[in-house]
Amino acid sequence: MKNKDIMALSDAELLDKIKEEKAALGKLKVNHNVSPIENPITIRNARKTIARLATEATKRKKASK
């Protein structure tokens, strides 16, 4: 996801998306441990997406104070 797409999400959608991405990352890691996935860069990209989402959530939380 791009940052402009993340900024367009509402607060509830943002939290839901974080949960979805974390679940997807967990599945990717398990699948990679069982048998190596074709492109391990997808794990790194998933972590970065989660970090972008979490950063936006933190930014909004601090702005609301």
PyMOL Python script that loads the backbone (N, CA, C, O; Angstrom):
from pymol import cmd

cmd.read_pdbstr("""\
ATOM      1  N   MET A   1       0.833  -1.192   0.000  1.00  0.00           N
ATOM      2  CA  MET A   1       0.000   0.000   0.000  1.00  0.00           C
ATOM      3  C   MET A   1       0.875   1.253   0.000  1.00  0.00           C
ATOM      4  O   MET A   1       1.924   1.310   0.642  1.00  0.00           O
ATOM      5  N   LYS A   2       0.423   2.205  -0.711  1.00  0.00           N
ATOM      6  CA  LYS A   2       1.101   3.491  -0.741  1.00  0.00           C
ATOM      7  C   LYS A   2       0.620   4.341   0.427  1.00  0.00           C
ATOM      8  O   LYS A   2      -0.455   4.104   0.978  1.00  0.00           O
ATOM      9  N   ASN A   3       1.423   5.332   0.798  1.00  0.00           N
ATOM     10  CA  ASN A   3       1.066   6.189   1.925  1.00  0.00           C
ATOM     11  C   ASN A   3      -0.221   6.959   1.692  1.00  0.00           C
ATOM     12  O   ASN A   3      -0.993   7.165   2.628  1.00  0.00           O
ATOM     13  N   LYS A   4      -0.467   7.389   0.460  1.00  0.00           N
ATOM     14  CA  LYS A   4      -1.695   8.143   0.195  1.00  0.00           C
ATOM     15  C   LYS A   4      -2.919   7.243   0.343  1.00  0.00           C
ATOM     16  O   LYS A   4      -3.988   7.712   0.733  1.00  0.00           O
ATOM     17  N   ASP A   5      -2.772   5.954   0.037  1.00  0.00           N
ATOM     18  CA  ASP A   5      -3.867   5.009   0.247  1.00  0.00           C
ATOM     19  C   ASP A   5      -4.122   4.805   1.738  1.00  0.00           C
ATOM     20  O   ASP A   5      -5.270   4.696   2.168  1.00  0.00           O
ATOM     21  N   ILE A   6      -3.059   4.755   2.512  1.00  0.00           N
ATOM     22  CA  ILE A   6      -3.168   4.568   3.959  1.00  0.00           C
ATOM     23  C   ILE A   6      -3.825   5.785   4.593  1.00  0.00           C
ATOM     24  O   ILE A   6      -4.666   5.642   5.481  1.00  0.00           O
ATOM     25  N   MET A   7      -3.453   6.974   4.149  1.00  0.00           N
ATOM     26  CA  MET A   7      -4.014   8.201   4.711  1.00  0.00           C
ATOM     27  C   MET A   7      -5.510   8.321   4.410  1.00  0.00           C
ATOM     28  O   MET A   7      -6.240   8.972   5.157  1.00  0.00           O
ATOM     29  N   ALA A   8      -5.963   7.703   3.332  1.00  0.00           N
ATOM     30  CA  ALA A   8      -7.367   7.778   2.949  1.00  0.00           C
ATOM     31  C   ALA A   8      -8.255   6.880   3.809  1.00  0.00           C
ATOM     32  O   ALA A   8      -9.476   7.040   3.807  1.00  0.00           O
ATOM     33  N   LEU A   9      -7.666   5.946   4.537  1.00  0.00           N
ATOM     34  CA  LEU A   9      -8.448   5.030   5.367  1.00  0.00           C
ATOM     35  C   LEU A   9      -8.961   5.735   6.619  1.00  0.00           C
ATOM     36  O   LEU A   9      -8.310   6.636   7.148  1.00  0.00           O
ATOM     37  N   SER A  10     -10.135   5.317   7.084  1.00  0.00           N
ATOM     38  CA  SER A  10     -10.643   5.837   8.352  1.00  0.00           C
ATOM     39  C   SER A  10      -9.913   5.128   9.489  1.00  0.00           C
ATOM     40  O   SER A  10      -9.174   4.170   9.261  1.00  0.00           O
ATOM     41  N   ASP A  11     -10.125   5.606  10.715  1.00  0.00           N
ATOM     42  CA  ASP A  11      -9.440   5.020  11.863  1.00  0.00           C
ATOM     43  C   ASP A  11      -9.802   3.546  12.044  1.00  0.00           C
ATOM     44  O   ASP A  11      -8.927   2.719  12.298  1.00  0.00           O
ATOM     45  N   ALA A  12     -11.071   3.221  11.918  1.00  0.00           N
ATOM     46  CA  ALA A  12     -11.505   1.834  12.090  1.00  0.00           C
ATOM     47  C   ALA A  12     -10.947   0.948  10.976  1.00  0.00           C
ATOM     48  O   ALA A  12     -10.505  -0.172  11.231  1.00  0.00           O
ATOM     49  N   GLU A  13     -10.969   1.448   9.757  1.00  0.00           N
ATOM     50  CA  GLU A  13     -10.419   0.694   8.633  1.00  0.00           C
ATOM     51  C   GLU A  13      -8.923   0.475   8.806  1.00  0.00           C
ATOM     52  O   GLU A  13      -8.398  -0.579   8.448  1.00  0.00           O
ATOM     53  N   LEU A  14      -8.246   1.469   9.352  1.00  0.00           N
ATOM     54  CA  LEU A  14      -6.808   1.382   9.569  1.00  0.00           C
ATOM     55  C   LEU A  14      -6.482   0.266  10.553  1.00  0.00           C
ATOM     56  O   LEU A  14      -5.576  -0.530  10.307  1.00  0.00           O
ATOM     57  N   LEU A  15      -7.209   0.200  11.664  1.00  0.00           N
ATOM     58  CA  LEU A  15      -6.972  -0.847  12.654  1.00  0.00           C
ATOM     59  C   LEU A  15      -7.302  -2.223  12.093  1.00  0.00           C
ATOM     60  O   LEU A  15      -6.585  -3.187  12.361  1.00  0.00           O
ATOM     61  N   ASP A  16      -8.378  -2.327  11.318  1.00  0.00           N
ATOM     62  CA  ASP A  16      -8.732  -3.602  10.694  1.00  0.00           C
ATOM     63  C   ASP A  16      -7.654  -4.050   9.711  1.00  0.00           C
ATOM     64  O   ASP A  16      -7.309  -5.230   9.645  1.00  0.00           O
ATOM     65  N   LYS A  17      -7.132  -3.100   8.953  1.00  0.00           N
ATOM     66  CA  LYS A  17      -6.101  -3.412   7.964  1.00  0.00           C
ATOM     67  C   LYS A  17      -4.826  -3.892   8.655  1.00  0.00           C
ATOM     68  O   LYS A  17      -4.149  -4.785   8.146  1.00  0.00           O
ATOM     69  N   ILE A  18      -4.490  -3.309   9.807  1.00  0.00           N
ATOM     70  CA  ILE A  18      -3.314  -3.747  10.555  1.00  0.00           C
ATOM     71  C   ILE A  18      -3.493  -5.200  10.982  1.00  0.00           C
ATOM     72  O   ILE A  18      -2.574  -6.007  10.844  1.00  0.00           O
ATOM     73  N   LYS A  19      -4.677  -5.537  11.502  1.00  0.00           N
ATOM     74  CA  LYS A  19      -4.936  -6.914  11.923  1.00  0.00           C
ATOM     75  C   LYS A  19      -4.842  -7.882  10.752  1.00  0.00           C
ATOM     76  O   LYS A  19      -4.260  -8.959  10.881  1.00  0.00           O
ATOM     77  N   GLU A  20      -5.412  -7.505   9.610  1.00  0.00           N
ATOM     78  CA  GLU A  20      -5.373  -8.354   8.422  1.00  0.00           C
ATOM     79  C   GLU A  20      -3.941  -8.587   7.958  1.00  0.00           C
ATOM     80  O   GLU A  20      -3.555  -9.714   7.649  1.00  0.00           O
ATOM     81  N   GLU A  21      -3.163  -7.517   7.912  1.00  0.00           N
ATOM     82  CA  GLU A  21      -1.783  -7.624   7.435  1.00  0.00           C
ATOM     83  C   GLU A  21      -0.930  -8.461   8.383  1.00  0.00           C
ATOM     84  O   GLU A  21      -0.076  -9.225   7.932  1.00  0.00           O
ATOM     85  N   LYS A  22      -1.150  -8.328   9.690  1.00  0.00           N
ATOM     86  CA  LYS A  22      -0.398  -9.136  10.653  1.00  0.00           C
ATOM     87  C   LYS A  22      -0.744 -10.611  10.496  1.00  0.00           C
ATOM     88  O   LYS A  22       0.137 -11.466  10.588  1.00  0.00           O
ATOM     89  N   ALA A  23      -2.016 -10.920  10.262  1.00  0.00           N
ATOM     90  CA  ALA A  23      -2.424 -12.306  10.055  1.00  0.00           C
ATOM     91  C   ALA A  23      -1.793 -12.857   8.773  1.00  0.00           C
ATOM     92  O   ALA A  23      -1.324 -13.994   8.744  1.00  0.00           O
ATOM     93  N   ALA A  24      -1.785 -12.054   7.732  1.00  0.00           N
ATOM     94  CA  ALA A  24      -1.188 -12.479   6.457  1.00  0.00           C
ATOM     95  C   ALA A  24       0.317 -12.706   6.614  1.00  0.00           C
ATOM     96  O   ALA A  24       0.866 -13.646   6.038  1.00  0.00           O
ATOM     97  N   LEU A  25       0.982 -11.852   7.388  1.00  0.00           N
ATOM     98  CA  LEU A  25       2.409 -12.007   7.625  1.00  0.00           C
ATOM     99  C   LEU A  25       2.684 -13.300   8.389  1.00  0.00           C
ATOM    100  O   LEU A  25       3.638 -14.015   8.084  1.00  0.00           O
ATOM    101  N   GLY A  26       1.856 -13.593   9.369  1.00  0.00           N
ATOM    102  CA  GLY A  26       2.021 -14.837  10.123  1.00  0.00           C
ATOM    103  C   GLY A  26       1.905 -16.052   9.214  1.00  0.00           C
ATOM    104  O   GLY A  26       2.690 -16.993   9.326  1.00  0.00           O
ATOM    105  N   LYS A  27       0.928 -16.034   8.315  1.00  0.00           N
ATOM    106  CA  LYS A  27       0.756 -17.145   7.373  1.00  0.00           C
ATOM    107  C   LYS A  27       1.954 -17.258   6.437  1.00  0.00           C
ATOM    108  O   LYS A  27       2.416 -18.358   6.135  1.00  0.00           O
ATOM    109  N   LEU A  28       2.457 -16.103   5.980  1.00  0.00           N
ATOM    110  CA  LEU A  28       3.628 -16.121   5.102  1.00  0.00           C
ATOM    111  C   LEU A  28       4.825 -16.744   5.801  1.00  0.00           C
ATOM    112  O   LEU A  28       5.551 -17.538   5.203  1.00  0.00           O
ATOM    113  N   LYS A  29       5.036 -16.388   7.061  1.00  0.00           N
ATOM    114  CA  LYS A  29       6.168 -16.919   7.808  1.00  0.00           C
ATOM    115  C   LYS A  29       6.051 -18.433   8.003  1.00  0.00           C
ATOM    116  O   LYS A  29       7.030 -19.164   7.857  1.00  0.00           O
ATOM    117  N   VAL A  30       4.844 -18.891   8.334  1.00  0.00           N
ATOM    118  CA  VAL A  30       4.645 -20.328   8.514  1.00  0.00           C
ATOM    119  C   VAL A  30       4.883 -21.064   7.202  1.00  0.00           C
ATOM    120  O   VAL A  30       5.571 -22.084   7.171  1.00  0.00           O
ATOM    121  N   ASN A  31       4.314 -20.546   6.127  1.00  0.00           N
ATOM    122  CA  ASN A  31       4.509 -21.174   4.821  1.00  0.00           C
ATOM    123  C   ASN A  31       5.980 -21.195   4.416  1.00  0.00           C
ATOM    124  O   ASN A  31       6.449 -22.154   3.803  1.00  0.00           O
ATOM    125  N   HIS A  32       6.698 -20.140   4.760  1.00  0.00           N
ATOM    126  CA  HIS A  32       8.120 -20.066   4.415  1.00  0.00           C
ATOM    127  C   HIS A  32       8.930 -21.061   5.237  1.00  0.00           C
ATOM    128  O   HIS A  32       9.908 -21.616   4.737  1.00  0.00           O
ATOM    129  N   ASN A  33       8.539 -21.300   6.495  1.00  0.00           N
ATOM    130  CA  ASN A  33       9.253 -22.265   7.323  1.00  0.00           C
ATOM    131  C   ASN A  33       8.998 -23.699   6.860  1.00  0.00           C
ATOM    132  O   ASN A  33       9.892 -24.543   6.927  1.00  0.00           O
ATOM    133  N   VAL A  34       7.791 -23.971   6.393  1.00  0.00           N
ATOM    134  CA  VAL A  34       7.450 -25.310   5.930  1.00  0.00           C
ATOM    135  C   VAL A  34       8.179 -25.618   4.623  1.00  0.00           C
ATOM    136  O   VAL A  34       8.889 -26.619   4.516  1.00  0.00           O
ATOM    137  N   SER A  35       7.998 -24.766   3.657  1.00  0.00           N
ATOM    138  CA  SER A  35       8.720 -24.899   2.393  1.00  0.00           C
ATOM    139  C   SER A  35       9.008 -23.488   1.895  1.00  0.00           C
ATOM    140  O   SER A  35       8.115 -22.641   1.890  1.00  0.00           O
ATOM    141  N   PRO A  36      10.231 -23.230   1.481  1.00  0.00           N
ATOM    142  CA  PRO A  36      10.597 -21.870   1.075  1.00  0.00           C
ATOM    143  C   PRO A  36       9.664 -21.319  -0.006  1.00  0.00           C
ATOM    144  O   PRO A  36       9.384 -21.973  -1.010  1.00  0.00           O
ATOM    145  N   ILE A  37       9.192 -20.088   0.238  1.00  0.00           N
ATOM    146  CA  ILE A  37       8.323 -19.465  -0.747  1.00  0.00           C
ATOM    147  C   ILE A  37       9.172 -18.971  -1.913  1.00  0.00           C
ATOM    148  O   ILE A  37      10.383 -18.787  -1.794  1.00  0.00           O
ATOM    149  N   GLU A  38       8.505 -18.762  -3.037  1.00  0.00           N
ATOM    150  CA  GLU A  38       9.219 -18.411  -4.257  1.00  0.00           C
ATOM    151  C   GLU A  38       9.935 -17.062  -4.142  1.00  0.00           C
ATOM    152  O   GLU A  38      11.067 -16.910  -4.603  1.00  0.00           O
ATOM    153  N   ASN A  39       9.261 -16.080  -3.520  1.00  0.00           N
ATOM    154  CA  ASN A  39       9.845 -14.740  -3.420  1.00  0.00           C
ATOM    155  C   ASN A  39       9.830 -14.295  -1.957  1.00  0.00           C
ATOM    156  O   ASN A  39       8.822 -13.763  -1.494  1.00  0.00           O
ATOM    157  N   PRO A  40      10.924 -14.500  -1.222  1.00  0.00           N
ATOM    158  CA  PRO A  40      10.944 -14.129   0.192  1.00  0.00           C
ATOM    159  C   PRO A  40      10.874 -12.624   0.451  1.00  0.00           C
ATOM    160  O   PRO A  40      10.692 -12.202   1.593  1.00  0.00           O
ATOM    161  N   ILE A  41      11.015 -11.819  -0.593  1.00  0.00           N
ATOM    162  CA  ILE A  41      10.916 -10.369  -0.441  1.00  0.00           C
ATOM    163  C   ILE A  41       9.501  -9.977  -0.017  1.00  0.00           C
ATOM    164  O   ILE A  41       9.307  -8.907   0.560  1.00  0.00           O
ATOM    165  N   THR A  42       8.506 -10.833  -0.298  1.00  0.00           N
ATOM    166  CA  THR A  42       7.130 -10.525   0.093  1.00  0.00           C
ATOM    167  C   THR A  42       7.004 -10.417   1.610  1.00  0.00           C
ATOM    168  O   THR A  42       6.172  -9.660   2.110  1.00  0.00           O
ATOM    169  N   ILE A  43       7.824 -11.167   2.343  1.00  0.00           N
ATOM    170  CA  ILE A  43       7.806 -11.070   3.807  1.00  0.00           C
ATOM    171  C   ILE A  43       8.278  -9.676   4.229  1.00  0.00           C
ATOM    172  O   ILE A  43       7.671  -9.047   5.096  1.00  0.00           O
ATOM    173  N   ARG A  44       9.339  -9.206   3.624  1.00  0.00           N
ATOM    174  CA  ARG A  44       9.868  -7.883   3.950  1.00  0.00           C
ATOM    175  C   ARG A  44       8.850  -6.797   3.602  1.00  0.00           C
ATOM    176  O   ARG A  44       8.644  -5.858   4.371  1.00  0.00           O
ATOM    177  N   ASN A  45       8.222  -6.935   2.444  1.00  0.00           N
ATOM    178  CA  ASN A  45       7.226  -5.950   2.032  1.00  0.00           C
ATOM    179  C   ASN A  45       6.025  -5.939   2.979  1.00  0.00           C
ATOM    180  O   ASN A  45       5.471  -4.878   3.268  1.00  0.00           O
ATOM    181  N   ALA A  46       5.627  -7.103   3.456  1.00  0.00           N
ATOM    182  CA  ALA A  46       4.515  -7.180   4.400  1.00  0.00           C
ATOM    183  C   ALA A  46       4.873  -6.478   5.709  1.00  0.00           C
ATOM    184  O   ALA A  46       4.046  -5.768   6.281  1.00  0.00           O
ATOM    185  N   ARG A  47       6.100  -6.676   6.181  1.00  0.00           N
ATOM    186  CA  ARG A  47       6.543  -5.997   7.411  1.00  0.00           C
ATOM    187  C   ARG A  47       6.544  -4.490   7.225  1.00  0.00           C
ATOM    188  O   ARG A  47       6.140  -3.753   8.124  1.00  0.00           O
ATOM    189  N   LYS A  48       6.991  -4.029   6.077  1.00  0.00           N
ATOM    190  CA  LYS A  48       7.033  -2.593   5.810  1.00  0.00           C
ATOM    191  C   LYS A  48       5.632  -2.003   5.739  1.00  0.00           C
ATOM    192  O   LYS A  48       5.401  -0.891   6.214  1.00  0.00           O
ATOM    193  N   THR A  49       4.708  -2.730   5.155  1.00  0.00           N
ATOM    194  CA  THR A  49       3.320  -2.264   5.080  1.00  0.00           C
ATOM    195  C   THR A  49       2.723  -2.146   6.472  1.00  0.00           C
ATOM    196  O   THR A  49       2.033  -1.173   6.775  1.00  0.00           O
ATOM    197  N   ILE A  50       2.987  -3.134   7.319  1.00  0.00           N
ATOM    198  CA  ILE A  50       2.493  -3.084   8.701  1.00  0.00           C
ATOM    199  C   ILE A  50       3.094  -1.884   9.418  1.00  0.00           C
ATOM    200  O   ILE A  50       2.397  -1.199  10.167  1.00  0.00           O
ATOM    201  N   ALA A  51       4.366  -1.623   9.199  1.00  0.00           N
ATOM    202  CA  ALA A  51       5.018  -0.478   9.830  1.00  0.00           C
ATOM    203  C   ALA A  51       4.404   0.838   9.358  1.00  0.00           C
ATOM    204  O   ALA A  51       4.211   1.753  10.159  1.00  0.00           O
ATOM    205  N   ARG A  52       4.096   0.939   8.070  1.00  0.00           N
ATOM    206  CA  ARG A  52       3.462   2.164   7.548  1.00  0.00           C
ATOM    207  C   ARG A  52       2.091   2.374   8.190  1.00  0.00           C
ATOM    208  O   ARG A  52       1.737   3.485   8.584  1.00  0.00           O
ATOM    209  N   LEU A  53       1.327   1.280   8.286  1.00  0.00           N
ATOM    210  CA  LEU A  53       0.000   1.372   8.898  1.00  0.00           C
ATOM    211  C   LEU A  53       0.099   1.762  10.370  1.00  0.00           C
ATOM    212  O   LEU A  53      -0.661   2.607  10.842  1.00  0.00           O
ATOM    213  N   ALA A  54       1.021   1.157  11.085  1.00  0.00           N
ATOM    214  CA  ALA A  54       1.182   1.452  12.511  1.00  0.00           C
ATOM    215  C   ALA A  54       1.653   2.881  12.717  1.00  0.00           C
ATOM    216  O   ALA A  54       1.233   3.540  13.668  1.00  0.00           O
ATOM    217  N   THR A  55       2.514   3.367  11.844  1.00  0.00           N
ATOM    218  CA  THR A  55       2.996   4.743  11.945  1.00  0.00           C
ATOM    219  C   THR A  55       1.847   5.730  11.772  1.00  0.00           C
ATOM    220  O   THR A  55       1.740   6.704  12.518  1.00  0.00           O
ATOM    221  N   GLU A  56       0.993   5.478  10.794  1.00  0.00           N
ATOM    222  CA  GLU A  56      -0.156   6.359  10.565  1.00  0.00           C
ATOM    223  C   GLU A  56      -1.114   6.315  11.755  1.00  0.00           C
ATOM    224  O   GLU A  56      -1.666   7.343  12.145  1.00  0.00           O
ATOM    225  N   ALA A  57      -1.312   5.128  12.333  1.00  0.00           N
ATOM    226  CA  ALA A  57      -2.190   5.003  13.495  1.00  0.00           C
ATOM    227  C   ALA A  57      -1.634   5.798  14.676  1.00  0.00           C
ATOM    228  O   ALA A  57      -2.383   6.474  15.383  1.00  0.00           O
ATOM    229  N   THR A  58      -0.329   5.716  14.886  1.00  0.00           N
ATOM    230  CA  THR A  58       0.311   6.458  15.974  1.00  0.00           C
ATOM    231  C   THR A  58       0.233   7.958  15.725  1.00  0.00           C
ATOM    232  O   THR A  58      -0.017   8.732  16.650  1.00  0.00           O
ATOM    233  N   LYS A  59       0.443   8.367  14.486  1.00  0.00           N
ATOM    234  CA  LYS A  59       0.374   9.785  14.144  1.00  0.00           C
ATOM    235  C   LYS A  59      -1.015  10.346  14.426  1.00  0.00           C
ATOM    236  O   LYS A  59      -1.151  11.445  14.964  1.00  0.00           O
ATOM    237  N   ARG A  60      -2.045   9.584  14.060  1.00  0.00           N
ATOM    238  CA  ARG A  60      -3.424  10.031  14.303  1.00  0.00           C
ATOM    239  C   ARG A  60      -3.735  10.057  15.788  1.00  0.00           C
ATOM    240  O   ARG A  60      -4.443  10.947  16.260  1.00  0.00           O
ATOM    241  N   LYS A  61      -3.222   9.107  16.515  1.00  0.00           N
ATOM    242  CA  LYS A  61      -3.467   9.054  17.965  1.00  0.00           C
ATOM    243  C   LYS A  61      -2.852  10.269  18.649  1.00  0.00           C
ATOM    244  O   LYS A  61      -3.476  10.882  19.515  1.00  0.00           O
ATOM    245  N   LYS A  62      -1.630  10.615  18.259  1.00  0.00           N
ATOM    246  CA  LYS A  62      -0.963  11.775  18.848  1.00  0.00           C
ATOM    247  C   LYS A  62      -1.640  13.085  18.443  1.00  0.00           C
ATOM    248  O   LYS A  62      -1.688  14.032  19.228  1.00  0.00           O
ATOM    249  N   ALA A  63      -2.155  13.136  17.227  1.00  0.00           N
ATOM    250  CA  ALA A  63      -2.821  14.348  16.750  1.00  0.00           C
ATOM    251  C   ALA A  63      -4.137  14.583  17.463  1.00  0.00           C
ATOM    252  O   ALA A  63      -4.569  15.727  17.607  1.00  0.00           O
ATOM    253  N   SER A  64      -4.777  13.519  17.908  1.00  0.00           N
ATOM    254  CA  SER A  64      -6.078  13.675  18.575  1.00  0.00           C
ATOM    255  C   SER A  64      -5.940  14.130  20.022  1.00  0.00           C
ATOM    256  O   SER A  64      -6.927  14.537  20.636  1.00  0.00           O
ATOM    257  N   LYS A  65      -4.746  14.069  20.571  1.00  0.00           N
ATOM    258  CA  LYS A  65      -4.545  14.483  21.971  1.00  0.00           C
ATOM    259  C   LYS A  65      -4.510  15.965  22.133  1.00  0.00           C
ATOM    260  O   LYS A  65      -4.348  16.461  23.248  1.00  0.00           O
TER     261      LYS A  65
END
""", "prot")
cmd.dss("prot")
cmd.show_as("cartoon", "prot")
cmd.util.cbc("prot")
cmd.orient("prot")
